[in-house]
Amino acid sequence: MANSKAALKRVRQAERNRLRNRPYRSACRTFVKKAETAIRGGDQGEAQAAVLRAVSMLDRTADKGIIHKNNAARRKSRLMAKFNRGAVPAAR
C-alpha cells in the first residue's frame, strides 16, 4: 500500500484514469476485430469501411494519450497488411 499522501493521491488518479480510458481501449479492440472479420468475409467495400473506422479509432485513442502512438501505428500497420493481403491468416 502507498506510504505517503502523494502516493495515495496517485493511486486514486490512476484508478480514475483507468476507468476513463477503458471504453476507448475496448472500442479499439472491437473496431479492429470487426475489421478483421470483414476482411475475412471477403466483401471489399465493407472491409474497407471497417478498416477506416478502426484506423480512425486507433488515431483518436493515440491522440488522447490512451495508447502510445507507436502502439497505434503498429496495430494500424498490421491491420492494413491484412487488408492488403485480403485475408487474415489462421490463428498463431
C-alpha positions as CSV (number, residue, x, y, z in Angstrom):
1,M,0.0,0.0,0.0
2,A,1.1,3.6,-0.6
3,N,3.2,5.2,2.2
4,S,2.6,8.9,1.6
5,K,-0.3,11.2,0.9
6,A,1.1,11.9,-2.6
7,A,1.3,8.2,-3.3
8,L,-2.3,7.7,-2.2
9,K,-3.4,10.5,-4.5
10,R,-1.6,8.9,-7.4
11,V,-3.4,5.6,-6.7
12,R,-6.7,7.5,-6.8
13,Q,-5.8,9.3,-10.0
14,A,-4.5,6.2,-11.7
15,E,-7.8,4.4,-11.0
16,R,-9.9,7.3,-12.2
17,N,-7.8,7.5,-15.4
18,R,-8.1,3.7,-15.9
19,L,-11.9,3.9,-15.7
20,R,-12.0,6.8,-18.1
21,N,-9.7,5.2,-20.6
22,R,-11.3,1.7,-20.5
23,P,-14.1,2.3,-23.0
24,Y,-11.7,3.7,-25.6
25,R,-9.4,0.7,-25.3
26,S,-12.3,-1.6,-25.6
27,A,-13.7,0.2,-28.6
28,C,-10.3,0.0,-30.3
29,R,-10.2,-3.8,-29.9
30,T,-13.9,-4.1,-31.1
31,F,-13.3,-2.0,-34.2
32,V,-10.1,-3.9,-35.1
33,K,-11.9,-7.2,-34.5
34,K,-14.8,-6.1,-36.7
35,A,-12.4,-5.0,-39.4
36,E,-10.5,-8.4,-39.4
37,T,-13.9,-10.2,-39.6
38,A,-14.9,-8.1,-42.5
39,I,-11.6,-8.8,-44.3
40,R,-12.1,-12.5,-43.8
41,G,-15.7,-12.1,-45.1
42,G,-14.4,-11.1,-48.5
43,D,-16.7,-8.1,-49.1
44,Q,-14.1,-5.5,-50.2
45,G,-16.3,-2.4,-49.6
46,E,-17.4,-3.5,-46.2
47,A,-13.9,-4.4,-45.2
48,Q,-12.5,-1.0,-46.4
49,A,-15.1,0.9,-44.4
50,A,-14.4,-1.3,-41.3
51,V,-10.7,-0.7,-41.6
52,L,-11.2,3.0,-41.9
53,R,-13.3,3.1,-38.8
54,A,-10.7,1.0,-36.9
55,V,-7.8,3.3,-38.1
56,S,-9.7,6.4,-37.1
57,M,-10.4,5.0,-33.6
58,L,-6.8,4.0,-33.1
59,D,-5.7,7.5,-34.1
60,R,-8.2,9.1,-31.7
61,T,-7.1,6.9,-28.8
62,A,-3.4,7.7,-29.5
63,D,-4.1,11.4,-29.7
64,K,-5.8,11.3,-26.3
65,G,-2.7,9.5,-24.9
66,I,-4.7,6.4,-24.0
67,I,-2.4,4.2,-26.1
68,H,1.1,5.1,-27.2
69,K,1.4,6.5,-30.8
70,N,3.7,3.7,-31.8
71,N,1.3,1.1,-30.4
72,A,-1.4,2.7,-32.6
73,A,0.9,2.8,-35.6
74,R,1.9,-0.9,-35.2
75,R,-1.7,-2.0,-34.9
76,K,-2.8,0.1,-38.0
77,S,0.2,-1.4,-39.9
78,R,-0.8,-4.9,-39.1
79,L,-4.4,-4.3,-39.9
80,M,-3.6,-2.6,-43.3
81,A,-1.3,-5.6,-44.1
82,K,-4.1,-8.0,-43.5
83,F,-6.5,-5.8,-45.6
84,N,-4.0,-5.6,-48.5
85,R,-3.4,-9.4,-48.4
86,G,-7.2,-9.8,-48.5
87,A,-7.4,-12.4,-45.8
88,V,-6.4,-12.9,-42.2
89,P,-4.0,-15.8,-41.6
90,A,-5.0,-18.6,-39.3
91,A,-4.5,-18.1,-35.5
92,R,-0.9,-18.4,-34.3
